[in-house]
Structure formats: structure tokens, C-alpha cells
Amino acid sequence: MRAPEELDEVDWAALEHAYGPAGDVPEMIRVLYAEEFPETEHGENVGEELINNLNHQGSLYPATLEAVPFLAHLALHVTWHREAFLEVLTGLAELDESGVPAPESIGGRVRAAILAELPLLMTCLTDPDPFVRQAAIRLACVGTRPAHPAVVRTLADLYESDPSASTRADALTALALLDPDPATVRDREAAAIDDRDREVRLAAALSGLDRAEPPYPAALVAVVAADGAAVPGSHRFAARPRPFPYPGAPHDRENELLTEDPEGALSAARAWIAAGDTHQWGSRLVGEVDQRWRDREAQCVAALAEALPLHQDGAERSSIVRAIAGLMPRAGDPGSHVRDLLLAEAAGDEQDYAAGSPYAPGVAGRESSRGKGHGLLWVDVEGAGDDRADVPHSVAATVTDGPHIVRPRSTGRERTIRAAQRALARAEVVECARLALAGCGDMRLLEQPGNLSGPVLATFLTHHRDEALPRLHPVLPELIARGSAELLDALGPDLAAAHLPQLKLALRGHPTVAAARLLGELGPSGTDAETADLLATVDPTARHDVHAEAAVSRALITGDAEPALEALRGLLRAQSPSGILPAVGRLGPLGAPLAPEVAALLNDPRVYGRSLAADAYWRITGNPRPVLPHLLARAAPTTTYASNDTAWYDRRDALRVLAGMRTVGALATTPPELRPLLELCATSPRRVTWKDDDELRRLARTLLDEPMPS
């Protein structure tokens, strides 16, 4: 450790932290010795600013390493900062989420410096403040395992006799890691299952789950279900030490363990929901089960529907209804009770907020840059005089944009922002409830279809087309003319051909990729000369992908590809190819003169464009053989896969192209080297990746010639 008197012995100005030279570090450390709540000249907390400088979004710096001995001294000698800086040191020692950082790395060197200070800091295990004792326990867990015998004895004493139940629970969790005698650990935890304190029972059950293989013993799951709902977070700080054991964040740890056993996790989640769903612990666990496991949608919807009436906060209700909306198309009919519950939530302001209604008095904003049908993005809010102000949600963003709150440029009041947040949360509840009802095909929502957004109507057309169309026919012309991209994507050629005048209005008023592409798909037999002229007048300064799609659609209608080829060559040179290559592929054989430019992009340094280039190349040349090696390399078949592996994005893009080839017969057989990957994607009970898993399963089944389950 180093005392503040030694601060001047370090050339801080020669060291770097997150914002440049670290010359301000010594003064901030001195102030923390002198004051309990020091602030900078800008009103920021000095301690928070210091830590942000030394550990900025997970990045460490040379100044961080030099500061460790001073932070340890501060934690040991300044009581009012002790808990906070023990937590800081724990976080710095565990910074690398993939495990212990390499010794030669800056993270490894910082960790080594903290471990060197650990023997003296362990005296904090007997601090009078229970929160400090818990922080010291968490710091002990980042040390060597097993721990020094003196530390193990102190932890055992804390478990046996500490007056704080949370401290006893944390000590029990730490002993599972640090005690060198496995038999003693098991005997201690077996006795703790029947302890007088629920926190201790929960800690014992979690340690038991950690050693067990799923499916977990029902007795341990029952303890977690019964006691986990009522155990609060055991310390005051929001930042939790990660990774395992998370002694200060039991519900993080529970979810990591429980979701390995989906039935056990759903059982615990339903129990927590029945107990009130405090802090959304139960509903969040339900969401994590869905993120990790396939084909649990119906169970998840039922559990979330039980949680919804328990929450009055707009943001909490919004998150639950949003989750239901995402699950519903895959969950089947949830039953009349759930549909009635969602219908009540969907009965929002009858103004057409999702289509861009006039702004309410006292509210200034601007329409989304994506055009009508995508809601509004807030720019400023005026005239809300107090916390209880009611800002109409008719001007709020829909779920497709995600509500965006932008602070007023002028000096606005915080209560005005809160009023806008409440309004946006209510708008999202309404929109997500409508999306959920559309996903399960509840036709009662279509009694007033003109008040529904493009995404809601698109969901009806995608999943319940035959039932929904008779109700939509009277209002469909007006809705198409609004230009909602989601609705246009769901129309299909039959409806598009029947509503050509409205499609032209949509392109004229709100040029979008969807409108331009759909007109081209109608071809010369489904359009007229006016359509070609309209496509030719799309502003070249508009979004480059809209310009590209309009040029291609005109070529498909007229048969004259030269203007499109000239436009696409210019765009490929000047713009990111990822927005242009899909349009190139739609040209088909008319785009063959662009083959050299597209082939050059197969090795483009912007990796995300290579699969798009492969797709465009085979479509314009009719020859998939040259691009197959590129696609197989992108799919990267291997024997091991991780759900958080970023290579899944590459695999998804490559499989999209290969499935497209297979669908139209350009790929006679699926390459055998892909079969292990495809069988994993098609049959795994777990989600193979946290994002796009449903699409990966569908693509794999297409390539394996297997039908998707209904």
C-alpha cells in the first residue's frame, strides 16, 4: 500500500487514463481522504469520476496500475469510502469476463497488484459495518483458491455467528470457493439448507445447484423458488462483482444456474411471480429461459401474463408486454384469458399515433426519418408543468423504432423528461399488446383496423392472412398509401398488384426500399408507364439503397438495364456495398455486366458485405460454383460452438445465401461438410445463438430438406 504522502513520487502526467494524461489523479485521491461527499467543479462525484477515468467501460490504463496501492490504502484507512473502494478493487480484479486475464496484460498486472494488497485488506472482514464485511467477502473470492487458512477461519466464524443474514449467506458462498476441504463444504451446506435465515438457505441451495447436473434436484429448486423471491440485494451498490460467485447479486447468480434447467427455472419464475414479481425477478427469469431454450414460448407467455397485472410502473409493464409480443407468433393460442388481458392493454389512445398523428398541444417533435408508419422521435417537450403532467402518448414512438428520449436542447426540467418517458412507455405497451394480439390472430383487434400501425397489420398478414384479409380490404388502400415498410413487405404480389395506385402514392410521398422493390417485383405486366417514370424520378440524393432499388425496379419493368447499371456502378464506388448489393442481385441476368465489380467485393475488407456479394454474384451470373468456397469459409463449420460467438453472424449470412440457392434449385445438394452445423441448428434444444436463432433453424431445415414444425 502507498499513503497519500507518496502520491508526488509518481509522475502521473506521464501516465494515461481514459481521458488522457493522468495528472488529475493525485488531487482526486487527496480529496477523497478529506471529504465524504466531494464534488468536482462541474458537480460530479469525485470518486465516481476517478474510477471512470481509471476503468472506463472495461478498459484499464497505466494509471490504473499505479493507482491500485493508493486505492487499497484509501479503502483500509478511510471508513466512509471503505465499502465503495473494496467493491472497486473487486471489479478491477475480475474485469476480464472470459476468466482471469493473462498475467502480462494490463488486466493481469492490475489483478496481481490487487492480490498483493489482499492480506491487509482481509482485516476488513471483521469491520463493524455489515456492508463492508460483505464487500470484503467478495474481494476475498477473487484471491487464490483455496484461501489462506486464516481467511477461511474468519469466513467460517462469519457464517456461524454474524448478526447479518446477508453476511452469513455471502460467507457461506465464499467458503464453497475458498475452503480446501470438500467434505466440510458439503456438510456445512447440507446443514444450511434448513437454516433459520432464508438468505442462508438460498446460498446453500445455489451452491448445491452449482455442483449438480441439470435437471436439478427438485428439493434444491424448491428452496430457490420459495426463498429467492423474498431475498433483497445484499448491499447498496448497483454495480455487481462479476463473474461467479456474484455474492452481492444473488439473482444474477440464480439465473445463470437455473436457466441450465429450463423446467426448474420456469418453476422458480412462476413462484417468484406468484409472490409479487419483486423487481421483475420472475418475469426476467422467464425472458432468460426463452433466450437460452427453444420451444418454451407457450409456457413463457403464460408466466408473463401472470406477471403483467402485478406491475403499475410503465417501464415494467412495457418490458413485459414487449416480451409477450416477441413470443406470441411462436407460442400459438395463449387462451382467452391472456387474449382478453392484452386486448385491455391494446385499447389505447384512438389517435393514430403509430402512423404519425398531428402533435398534441404543447409538445414539439419531429417525424421519424424512416417515414410515416414508424412513429415519432422526440426532440423536445414543452409545457408539462409538473411531475403529474400527462403528455399524450399519441405522439410517441412505436416499438419498431424503439422509444427514443432525447433531452431538450434548451434548459428543460427533469420532470418534463419523466412525463415524456411515461407517455412513451404507455405508447409502447399499447403497440406491443397490439402486436401480440396480431401474432395470435385475435380478430377483435381488427374492428377498427385504420387505427393500427404498419407492423401490427404486417403481423396479421404474415401469420393470419386468410382470416385477416376480409376485414382489412376496406382500409387497405389507405394503409398502403401511408408507406409503412413492414406492411409493404408483408403484402405479397397479389395484394400489391391490386393496389398499384396506392403503392405509387407511397413511393411518391415516402420513398422506401420496400415500396421501390415491390413495384419492381410486379414486373411489366403488373405496372404501367407511369410507374417506370415515377421510379426514374426518385431523388438520387435520397438514401442510396432506395435509389438503387428504384433503378433496379425500373429496369425490371422496362427491360432497359443501362440506366440501372450506370447508377449501381456509381453507388458501389461511392457507398457501402451492403446497401447496394441486394439491389444488384435482383437484376438477375440483366446485371451480368456488373460481375467484375461484384467479384472484387468477395474479398472486401468490410467482412459483412462478402456474403451479400456472393449472393449478388450467383444471381446475376447464374453460376454459384465460384462463390461456394467463400460461403463455406464464412459458415466456418467446426466441432464446437458458443452462443456468444460473433462468427454466428457470418454463418447466418452465408446460410441465407446457400438456402436461397437451394430453394431455386441452383444448389442441387447441400455440401456434406455443412451437415454437422446444419443438424445442430435444426435439432438443438438450446438456442445456438442469442440472436437470430429462429432464422438459423429455418435456414438449416431448408438446407436439410426438413419441414419446420408448425
C-alpha positions in Angstrom: 0.0 0.0 0.0 1.0 3.6 -0.6 0.0 6.5 1.6 -1.2 9.8 0.1 2.1 11.4 1.1 3.7 9.3 -1.7 1.4 10.5 -4.5 4.0 13.0 -5.7 6.6 10.3 -6.1 4.7 9.1 -9.2 4.9 11.0 -12.5 1.2 10.9 -13.1 1.3 13.3 -16.0 3.4 10.8 -17.9 0.7 8.1 -17.4 -2.5 7.8 -19.3 -6.0 7.2 -18.2 -9.3 7.2 -20.1 -9.2 10.9 -20.9 -5.5 11.5 -21.5 -2.7 12.4 -19.1 -3.4 11.3 -15.5 -2.2 14.4 -13.8 -5.5 14.9 -12.1 -5.5 11.6 -10.3 -3.4 12.6 -7.1 -5.6 15.6 -6.3 -8.8 13.5 -6.6 -7.3 10.8 -4.2 -6.3 13.5 -1.7 -9.8 15.0 -1.8 -11.3 11.6 -1.0 -9.2 11.4 2.1 -10.5 14.8 3.2 -14.2 14.7 2.3 -17.0 12.1 2.4 -19.0 13.5 -0.5 -16.6 15.6 -2.6 -17.7 17.1 -5.9 -15.8 18.4 -8.9 -16.3 22.0 -10.1 -18.9 20.5 -12.5 -20.9 19.0 -9.7 -19.8 15.4 -10.4 -18.9 13.0 -7.6 -15.1 12.9 -7.3 -14.9 9.2 -6.5 -17.1 8.2 -9.5 -15.0 10.4 -11.8 -11.8 8.9 -10.5 -13.0 5.4 -11.1 -14.4 6.3 -14.5 -11.0 7.7 -15.5 -9.2 4.5 -14.3 -11.8 1.9 -15.6 -13.7 3.3 -18.5 -16.3 0.8 -19.8 -14.0 -2.1 -19.0 -10.7 -0.6 -20.3 -7.7 -0.3 -18.0 -4.8 2.1 -18.3 -1.2 2.5 -17.0 -2.6 5.0 -14.4 -4.9 2.3 -13.1 -2.0 0.0 -12.3 -0.2 2.8 -10.4 -3.3 3.8 -8.6 -4.0 0.4 -7.1 -1.8 0.7 -4.0 -3.3 4.1 -3.2 -6.8 2.9 -3.6 -6.1 0.0 -1.3 -4.7 2.4 1.3 -7.8 4.5 0.9 -10.1 1.6 1.4 -8.3 0.5 4.6 -7.9 3.9 6.2 -11.0 6.0 5.3 -14.1 4.5 6.7 -16.6 6.4 4.7 -15.1 5.2 1.4 -14.2 1.7 2.6 -17.2 -0.3 1.1 -17.1 1.5 -2.2 -13.4 1.0 -2.8 -13.4 -2.6 -1.8 -16.1 -3.1 -4.4 -13.9 -1.1 -6.9 -10.9 -3.3 -6.3 -13.0 -6.4 -6.7 -14.3 -5.2 -10.0 -10.8 -4.4 -11.2 -9.5 -7.8 -10.2 -12.4 -9.6 -12.1 -12.5 -7.3 -15.1 -11.9 -9.9 -17.8 -15.3 -11.7 -18.3 -13.6 -14.6 -20.1 -11.7 -15.5 -17.0 -8.5 -14.5 -15.2 -6.7 -12.1 -17.5 -3.3 -13.0 -18.9 -0.5 -12.1 -16.5 1.4 -10.0 -19.0 -1.7 -7.9 -19.9 -2.7 -4.7 -18.2 -5.6 -6.5 -16.7 -3.3 -9.3 -15.4 -0.9 -6.8 -13.9 -3.7 -4.8 -12.2 -5.1 -8.1 -10.8 -1.6 -9.0 -9.5 -1.3 -5.6 -7.8 -4.6 -6.1 -6.1 -3.8 -9.6 -4.9 -0.6 -8.2 -3.4 -2.7 -5.9 -1.2 -5.2 -8.7 -0.2 -3.6 -9.8 3.1 -4.0 -6.4 4.7 -7.4 -5.7 3.2 -8.8 -9.0 4.7 -8.8 -7.3 8.0 -12.0 -5.6 6.7 -13.8 -9.0 7.1 -14.3 -8.1 10.8 -15.3 -4.4 10.1 -18.3 -3.2 12.3 -20.3 -2.3 9.1 -22.0 -5.3 7.7 -21.9 -3.8 4.2 -18.1 -3.5 4.5 -17.9 -7.1 5.7 -19.8 -8.2 2.6 -17.6 -6.2 0.3 -14.5 -7.8 1.9 -16.0 -11.2 1.4 -16.5 -10.5 -2.3 -12.9 -9.3 -2.6 -11.7 -12.5 -0.9 -13.4 -14.5 -3.6 -11.1 -13.0 -6.3 -8.0 -14.2 -4.5 -6.2 -17.5 -4.8 -8.1 -20.7 -4.2 -8.0 -22.3 -1.6 -7.6 -19.2 0.5 -5.1 -18.7 3.4 -6.2 -20.7 6.4 -6.7 -17.5 8.5 -9.2 -16.2 5.8 -11.1 -19.5 5.8 -11.3 -19.4 9.6 -12.6 -15.9 9.6 -15.2 -16.7 6.9 -16.3 -19.7 8.9 -16.8 -17.5 12.0 -18.8 -15.0 10.0 -21.0 -17.8 8.7 -21.6 -19.2 12.2 -22.2 -16.1 14.2 -22.5 -12.9 12.2 -25.7 -11.0 13.1 -26.4 -10.1 9.4 -28.2 -12.8 7.5 -26.8 -11.5 4.2 -23.2 -11.5 5.5 -23.7 -15.1 6.7 -25.0 -16.1 3.2 -22.1 -14.4 1.4 -19.6 -16.1 3.8 -21.2 -19.5 3.0 -20.9 -18.8 -0.7 -17.3 -17.7 -0.3 -16.4 -20.9 1.7 -17.7 -23.0 -1.1 -15.0 -21.5 -3.3 -12.2 -21.0 -0.8 -12.4 -23.8 1.8 -9.8 -26.5 0.8 -11.9 -29.4 2.4 -14.8 -30.5 0.0 -16.3 -32.7 2.7 -16.5 -29.8 5.1 -18.1 -27.7 2.4 -20.8 -30.3 1.7 -21.6 -30.9 5.4 -21.8 -27.2 6.0 -24.2 -26.6 3.1 -26.4 -29.6 3.9 -27.0 -28.1 7.4 -27.6 -24.7 5.9 -30.5 -25.9 3.8 -32.6 -25.8 7.0 -31.1 -22.6 8.4 -33.2 -20.1 10.2 -32.3 -17.3 7.7 -33.8 -17.5 4.1 -30.7 -15.8 2.7 -28.5 -18.6 4.1 -30.9 -21.3 2.8 -30.8 -19.7 -0.6 -27.0 -19.5 -0.7 -26.8 -23.2 0.3 -29.2 -24.2 -2.5 -27.4 -22.2 -5.1 -24.1 -23.8 -4.2 -25.8 -27.2 -4.4 -27.1 -26.3 -7.9 -23.6 -25.3 -8.9 -22.3 -28.8 -8.2 -25.3 -30.6 -9.6 -26.1 -31.6 -13.2 -29.4 -30.5 -14.7 -32.1 -31.4 -14.4 -31.5 -30.2 -10.8 -32.8 -32.0 -7.7 -36.3 -30.9 -7.0 -35.6 -30.1 -3.4 -32.9 -27.5 -4.3 -35.1 -25.9 -6.9 -37.9 -25.7 -4.3 -35.7 -23.8 -1.9 -34.7 -21.3 -4.6 -38.3 -20.9 -5.6 -39.5 -20.4 -2.0 -36.7 -18.2 -0.7 -35.4 -16.5 -3.8 -38.4 -14.3 -4.3 -38.0 -12.5 -0.9 -34.2 -12.1 -0.6 -33.2 -8.5 -1.4 -29.9 -7.5 -2.9 -27.4 -7.7 -0.1 -25.6 -4.4 -0.5 -26.3 -0.8 -1.6 -24.4 -0.6 -4.8 -25.9 -1.2 -8.2 -22.5 -2.4 -9.7 -22.1 -6.2 -9.0 -18.8 -8.1 -9.0 -18.7 -10.5 -11.9 -18.1 -13.3 -12.8 -19.2 -16.0 -10.3 -19.9 -16.1 -7.4 -21.8 -12.8 -7.5 -22.4 -12.9 -3.8 -23.8 -9.4 -3.8 -26.2 -10.2 -6.7 -28.0 -13.4 -5.8 -30.5 -13.2 -8.6 -27.8 -12.8 -11.3 -26.3 -16.0 -10.0 -29.6 -17.7 -9.7 -30.5 -17.0 -13.3 -27.1 -18.3 -14.6 -27.6 -21.5 -12.7 -31.4 -22.0 -13.1 -31.6 -21.5 -16.8 -29.4 -24.6 -17.3 -32.6 -26.4 -16.3 -35.5 -24.8 -18.2 -38.3 -26.6 -16.3 -36.7 -25.8 -12.9 -36.2 -22.2 -14.0 -39.8 -21.8 -15.1 -41.0 -23.4 -11.8 -38.9 -20.9 -9.8 -40.0 -18.0 -12.0 -43.7 -18.8 -11.5 -43.2 -19.0 -7.8 -41.5 -15.6 -7.8 -44.2 -14.1 -9.9 -46.9 -15.5 -7.5 -45.0 -13.8 -4.7 -45.3 -10.4 -6.4 -42.6 -10.5 -9.1 -40.5 -8.1 -7.0 -38.1 -6.1 -9.2 -39.4 -8.3 -12.1 -37.2 -11.2 -10.8 -39.7 -13.8 -12.0 -40.5 -12.2 -15.4 -36.9 -11.5 -16.2 -36.0 -15.2 -15.4 -38.8 -16.2 -17.9 -37.2 -14.0 -20.5 -33.8 -15.6 -19.9 -35.3 -19.1 -20.3 -36.6 -18.1 -23.7 -33.2 -16.6 -24.7 -31.5 -19.9 -23.9 -34.0 -22.6 -24.8 -36.2 -23.3 -27.8 -39.9 -24.2 -27.9 -40.8 -22.8 -24.4 -42.8 -19.9 -25.9 -46.2 -21.0 -24.7 -45.0 -21.6 -21.1 -43.2 -18.2 -21.1 -46.3 -16.3 -22.4 -48.4 -17.9 -19.7 -46.0 -16.9 -17.0 -45.5 -13.3 -18.3 -49.3 -12.9 -18.5 -49.5 -13.8 -14.8 -46.8 -11.1 -14.0 -48.4 -8.3 -16.0 -51.2 -7.3 -13.6 -48.7 -7.1 -10.8 -46.9 -4.1 -12.2 -48.1 -0.5 -12.4 -44.8 1.2 -13.5 -45.0 2.0 -17.2 -41.5 0.8 -18.0 -42.0 -2.5 -16.2 -45.4 -3.1 -18.0 -43.8 -2.1 -21.3 -40.9 -4.7 -20.9 -43.4 -7.5 -20.1 -45.8 -6.8 -23.0 -42.8 -6.3 -25.3 -41.6 -9.8 -24.4 -45.0 -11.3 -24.9 -45.3 -9.7 -28.3 -41.9 -11.2 -29.3 -43.0 -14.7 -28.2 -46.6 -14.8 -29.4 -46.1 -15.7 -33.1 -44.3 -18.9 -31.9 -46.4 -19.6 -28.9 -49.8 -20.5 -30.5 -53.1 -19.6 -29.0 -52.5 -18.4 -25.4 -56.1 -18.8 -24.4 -59.0 -16.4 -23.9 -57.7 -15.1 -20.5 -54.4 -13.9 -22.0 -56.0 -12.5 -25.1 -58.6 -10.5 -23.0 -55.7 -9.2 -20.9 -53.8 -8.0 -24.0 -57.0 -6.5 -25.5 -57.4 -4.3 -22.5 -53.8 -3.1 -22.8 -54.3 -2.5 -26.6 -57.2 -0.1 -26.0 -55.0 3.0 -26.1 -55.5 6.5 -27.4 -57.6 6.2 -30.6 -55.5 8.7 -32.3 -53.4 7.1 -35.0 -50.1 7.6 -33.1 -48.3 4.9 -35.0 -49.0 6.5 -38.4 -47.8 10.0 -37.3 -50.7 11.9 -36.0 -50.6 15.7 -35.5 -48.6 16.7 -32.5 -50.6 17.4 -29.3 -50.6 20.9 -28.0 -47.5 21.8 -26.0 -45.4 19.0 -27.5 -42.8 19.7 -30.2 -41.3 16.8 -32.0 -40.3 15.5 -35.5 -41.3 12.6 -37.5 -39.0 9.6 -37.7 -36.5 9.8 -40.5 -37.9 6.4 -41.6 -41.2 8.0 -42.7 -44.8 7.6 -41.7 -45.8 4.3 -40.1 -42.7 4.3 -38.0 -43.8 6.7 -35.2 -42.1 9.8 -34.0 -38.8 10.5 -32.3 -38.9 13.0 -29.5 -36.8 16.2 -29.9 -38.3 18.5 -27.3 -41.1 18.5 -24.8 -42.7 21.8 -23.6 -45.5 22.8 -21.3 -45.5 19.9 -18.9 -45.7 21.9 -15.7 -45.2 19.2 -13.0 -44.4 15.6 -12.4 -48.0 14.6 -12.8 -48.2 16.1 -16.3 -49.9 14.0 -18.9 -48.1 14.0 -22.2 -50.4 12.3 -24.7 -48.9 9.1 -25.9 -50.3 9.7 -29.4 -47.0 11.3 -30.3 -44.8 8.6 -29.0 -42.6 6.2 -30.9 -43.7 2.7 -31.8 -41.9 -0.4 -30.9 -40.4 -0.6 -34.4 -38.3 2.4 -33.7 -37.9 1.8 -30.0 -38.9 4.8 -27.9 -36.1 7.3 -28.1 -35.9 10.0 -25.4 -33.7 13.0 -26.3 -33.1 15.6 -23.7 -34.4 19.1 -24.7 -31.7 21.2 -26.2 -32.8 24.1 -24.0 -32.7 24.0 -20.3 -35.6 21.6 -19.7 -36.7 20.3 -16.3 -36.2 16.7 -15.3 -39.9 16.3 -14.6 -40.7 17.1 -18.2 -38.5 14.3 -19.4 -40.1 11.9 -16.9 -43.6 12.9 -18.2 -42.4 12.1 -21.8 -40.9 8.8 -20.6 -44.2 7.8 -19.0 -46.0 8.7 -22.2 -43.6 6.7 -24.4 -43.8 3.7 -22.1 -47.6 3.7 -22.3 -47.4 4.0 -26.1 -45.1 1.0 -26.2 -47.5 -1.0 -24.0 -50.3 -0.3 -26.5 -48.3 -1.1 -29.6 -46.8 -4.2 -28.2 -50.1 -5.5 -26.9 -51.5 -5.0 -30.5 -48.5 -6.8 -31.9 -49.1 -9.7 -29.5 -52.8 -9.9 -30.4 -51.9 -9.9 -34.1 -49.4 -12.6 -33.5 -52.0 -14.9 -32.0 -54.7 -13.9 -34.6 -57.2 -12.2 -32.3 -59.5 -10.7 -34.9 -61.2 -8.4 -32.4 -58.3 -6.1 -32.9 -59.4 -5.5 -36.5 -62.7 -4.0 -35.6 -61.0 -0.6 -36.2 -58.1 -1.5 -38.4 -57.5 2.1 -39.5 -56.0 2.8 -36.1 -53.4 0.1 -36.3 -49.8 0.6 -37.2 -47.9 -1.0 -40.2 -46.1 -3.5 -38.0 -49.3 -4.8 -36.5 -51.1 -5.1 -39.8 -48.0 -6.8 -41.3 -48.1 -9.3 -38.4 -51.7 -10.2 -39.3 -50.9 -10.6 -42.9 -47.8 -12.7 -42.2 -49.3 -15.2 -39.7 -53.1 -15.0 -40.3 -53.5 -13.7 -43.8 -56.7 -15.6 -44.9 -58.6 -14.7 -41.7 -57.5 -11.0 -41.6 -57.9 -10.0 -45.3 -61.7 -9.8 -45.4 -61.6 -7.3 -42.5 -58.6 -5.4 -44.0 -59.8 -4.9 -47.5 -61.9 -1.8 -46.9 -59.0 0.1 -45.3 -56.0 -1.5 -47.1 -55.7 1.2 -49.8 -55.3 4.0 -47.3 -52.9 2.0 -45.2 -50.7 1.1 -48.1 -50.6 4.7 -49.2 -49.1 5.6 -45.9 -45.9 3.7 -46.9 -45.2 1.6 -43.8 -42.2 -0.6 -44.8 -43.4 -3.5 -42.6 -46.8 -3.6 -44.2 -45.4 -3.3 -47.7 -43.0 -6.2 -47.1 -45.9 -8.4 -46.0 -48.3 -7.6 -48.9 -47.1 -10.1 -51.4 -47.6 -9.8 -55.2 -51.3 -10.5 -55.2 -52.2 -7.6 -52.9 -49.5 -5.4 -54.4 -50.9 -5.8 -57.9 -54.4 -5.0 -56.7 -53.2 -1.7 -55.1 -50.8 -0.3 -57.7 -52.2 3.3 -57.3 -51.6 3.2 -53.6 -48.1 1.8 -54.0 -47.2 4.7 -56.3 -48.6 7.1 -53.7 -46.4 5.5 -51.1 -43.3 5.8 -53.2 -44.1 9.4 -54.2 -44.8 10.5 -50.6 -42.3 8.4 -48.6 -39.7 6.7 -50.8 -38.6 3.5 -49.1 -36.8 0.3 -50.1 -39.9 -1.7 -49.6 -42.1 0.4 -51.9 -39.4 0.6 -54.7 -38.7 -3.1 -54.5 -42.4 -4.1 -54.5 -43.1 -2.2 -57.7 -40.3 -3.9 -59.5 -41.5 -7.3 -58.4 -44.8 -6.7 -60.2 -42.9 -6.6 -63.5 -44.1 -5.1 -66.8 -47.4 -7.0 -66.7 -48.4 -5.6 -63.3 -47.4 -2.0 -63.7 -47.7 0.8 -66.3 -45.6 3.5 -67.9 -46.3 5.9 -65.1 -44.7 3.5 -62.6 -41.5 3.4 -64.6 -41.5 7.2 -64.9 -42.1 7.5 -61.1 -39.2 5.2 -60.3 -37.0 7.3 -62.6 -37.7 10.4 -60.6 -36.7 9.1 -57.2 -34.2 11.6 -55.9 -30.6 10.4 -56.4 -29.7 12.2 -53.2 -32.2 10.1 -51.2 -31.0 7.1 -49.3 -28.6 5.2 -51.5 -30.4 1.9 -51.0 -33.7 3.5 -52.1 -32.1 5.0 -55.1 -30.6 1.5 -56.0 -33.8 -0.3 -55.6 -35.7 2.2 -57.7 -33.2 2.0 -60.5 -33.4 -1.8 -60.5 -37.2 -1.9 -60.4 -37.4 0.4 -63.4 -35.0 -1.9 -65.3 -37.2 -4.9 -64.5 -40.3 -3.1 -65.7 -38.8 -1.6 -68.9 -36.2 -4.2 -69.8 -33.6 -1.3 -70.2 -30.8 -2.1 -67.8 -28.3 0.6 -68.8 -29.5 3.4 -66.5 -29.6 1.0 -63.6 -26.1 -0.4 -64.4 -24.7 3.1 -64.5 -26.4 4.1 -61.2 -25.3 0.9 -59.4 -21.7 1.3 -60.6 -21.6 4.7 -59.1 -23.2 3.6 -55.9 -20.8 0.7 -55.5 -17.9 3.0 -55.8 -19.2 5.7 -53.5 -21.4 3.9 -50.9 -21.1 1.0 -48.5 -21.8 -2.1 -50.7 -24.1 -3.8 -48.1 -26.9 -1.4 -49.0 -26.4 -1.8 -52.8 -25.7 -5.5 -53.4 -29.2 -6.8 -52.7 -30.5 -4.5 -55.5 -27.7 -5.8 -57.8 -28.8 -9.3 -57.2 -32.4 -8.5 -58.0 -31.4 -7.5 -61.5 -30.6 -11.2 -62.3 -29.1 -11.7 -65.7 -29.6 -8.0 -66.6 -26.9 -7.3 -64.0 -24.2 -9.6 -65.6 -22.1 -6.6 -66.7 -21.6 -5.8 -63.0 -19.9 -9.2 -62.3 -16.3 -7.9 -62.2 -17.3 -5.2 -59.6 -19.2 -7.7 -57.5 -16.5 -10.4 -57.7 -14.0 -7.8 -56.4 -16.2 -7.5 -53.3 -16.0 -11.2 -52.4 -12.7 -10.3 -50.6 -13.9 -6.9 -49.4 -12.2 -5.9 -46.1 -15.7 -4.9 -44.8 -16.4 -8.5 -43.9 -20.2 -8.1 -43.5 -20.5 -7.4 -47.3 -18.9 -10.6 -48.6 -21.9 -12.9 -48.3 -24.1 -10.2 -49.9 -21.5 -10.1 -52.8 -21.7 -13.9 -53.1 -25.5 -13.7 -53.3 -25.5 -11.0 -55.9 -22.8 -12.7 -58.0 -24.6 -16.0 -58.5 -27.9 -14.3 -59.1 -26.5 -12.1 -61.9 -24.2 -14.8 -63.5 -26.4 -17.8 -62.8 -23.3 -19.7 -61.7 -23.0 -20.4 -57.9 -19.8 -22.5 -58.2 -17.2 -19.6 -57.9 -18.8 -18.3 -54.7 -19.3 -21.7 -52.9 -15.8 -21.7 -51.3 -16.4 -18.2 -50.0 -19.7 -19.2 -48.4 -18.3 -22.4 -46.9 -15.5 -20.4 -45.4 -18.0 -17.9 -44.0 -20.1 -20.7 -42.5 -17.0 -21.9 -40.8 -18.0 -25.5 -39.8 -16.3 -26.5 -36.6 -16.8 -29.1 -33.8 -17.5 -26.5 -31.1 -19.9 -23.6 -31.0 -20.6 -20.9 -28.4 -23.9 -18.9 -28.3 -22.0 -15.6 -27.9 -19.6 -16.4 -30.7 -19.7 -13.4 -33.2 -19.0 -15.9 -36.0 -22.7 -16.7 -35.9 -23.4 -13.5 -37.8 -21.1 -14.8 -40.6 -22.7 -18.2 -40.5 -26.2 -16.7 -40.7 -25.3 -14.6 -43.7 -23.7 -17.5 -45.5 -26.6 -19.8 -44.8 -29.1 -17.2 -46.1 -27.3 -17.3 -49.5 -27.0 -21.1 -49.6 -30.7 -21.5 -48.6 -31.6 -19.1 -51.4 -29.6 -21.2 -53.9 -31.2 -24.4 -52.6 -34.7 -23.0 -52.8 -34.5 -22.1 -56.5 -32.5 -25.2 -57.5 -29.2 -23.5 -58.1 -27.7 -25.8 -55.4 -28.5 -29.4 -56.2 -27.2 -30.8 -52.9 -26.1 -29.3 -49.7 -22.3 -29.6 -49.2 -21.7 -32.5 -46.8 -19.2 -30.6 -44.7 -22.1 -28.3 -43.6 -24.2 -31.1 -42.2 -22.9 -31.1 -38.6 -23.5 -27.3 -38.4 -27.0 -27.6 -40.0 -28.0 -30.5 -37.8 -27.0 -28.6 -34.7 -29.0 -25.5 -35.9 -32.0 -27.7 -36.8 -32.3 -30.0 -33.8 -30.6 -28.4 -30.8 -33.0 -27.9 -27.8 -30.9 -25.0 -26.9 -30.7 -21.8 -28.9 -27.4 -21.9 -30.8 -27.0 -18.2 -30.5 -28.8 -15.5 -28.5 -29.9 -13.6 -31.7 -31.4 -14.9 -35.0 -31.7 -18.4 -33.7 -35.2 -18.9 -35.2 -33.9 -17.9 -38.6 -30.9 -20.2 -38.3 -33.1 -23.1 -37.5 -35.3 -22.3 -40.5 -32.3 -22.0 -42.9 -30.8 -25.2 -41.6 -34.1 -27.1 -42.2 -34.3 -25.6 -45.7 -30.8 -26.9 -46.5 -31.5 -30.3 -44.9 -34.9 -30.5 -46.8 -36.7 -30.9 -43.5 -40.1 -29.2 -42.8 -40.3 -26.7 -39.9 -42.7 -27.7 -37.1 -46.0 -25.8 -37.1 
